Amino acid sequence: MYALRLVVMVLVPATVSVAAEQSHHPYVYRPVSMSFVPGFSTNGPGSRYFRSNLSLNIIGGELGQVEGVELGGVFNIDEADVYGYQGAGVFNIIGGGFGGVQQAGVFNIVGNGFTGAQMAGAANVVGGDFVGVQMAGAVNIVGNGFAGAQLAGAVNSAGQDLTGVQMAGAANIATERFHGLQLSGAVNVADRFTGAQVGLVNITGTGRGVQLGLVNIADDMEVPIGLVSIVKYGQFHVNAWATEFAPLNIGIKTGSRMVYNVFSLGWRPGGDEPRLYAGLGIGGHIPLERFFVDIDILNHGVYRDRQWYREGGAELLSSLRLTGGWQFNDFLAFTAGPTLNLSVFEDDGRDEEVRVWPGFTVGLQLL
């Protein structure tokens, strides 16, 4: 996070220094400091060399340290640490660490560690460790460790370790290790992840826990649950099988070692009413050396007639399948097992027709 520290030191006047330098320039103590703008204050032009318990800035002010309360009509700038409460109409910038509650109408920037709560209308940025709560209308960024909760209308970003909860309307990003819950209306991203990701799109490198979303992408993940789950070190198989209601079926299984999605197409020829079955399902995989067991539920949309759609009619067929498999070699397996099927057919002018029956499936799987 050297770039972030550079930004902080540019935004804070050039005299901002790190803690080691501060030790050579002890701050002059004054209980109360007041300022109209930087350089026009009760401390004179050298306000950055003072520390106070109460700092009041009409438009904005600059101070060395604050232990207590600092209020700014527009902004507050502090060279070193601030402990207590800091509030500004637009922004707060701190070159050192912060402990307490920080509020600003637009953004807060802390150059070192933070413990407490940050609240801003647009962005909160911390260059070091963070413990507590961040809330922003747009962006939260932590450059090092994080423990607590991040809340943002758009983006959360934690540069290294994160333990706790990330919530955002658009995206959560944890570029290193994450332990906890990522909850987003759009995208969750984590390099190494333990816990739960909940969003439209979830992306992680190595994950231990649950991904719940429309699309889940991972190098290695335990339990991805969604419409599409792509796991680099998981499963990707092409299957062909036959059932009593559709003698020709082909499908794709993709997911983790434990949980997978199924996408299938089935065909039942015959007479004036052939049928096409379009299926989508989810299941669990149990490996037993060269044998394996799959338990899944596969839901089909059934299309009748040669036109594949008859206005006013709809049919849904669901199959609960218990399939055993035996691997001939590393590329081919034989599969077979019982099924329990439920068919629901609705048509204009007719009552709903429901059928339940046991069945069987047999097929091959390309590994």
Summary of the structure (lengths in Angstrom):
residues: 367
radius of gyration: 30.3
end to end distance: 44.1
largest distance: 96.8
contacts: 1391
relative contact order: 0.06
helix: 5%
strand: 68%
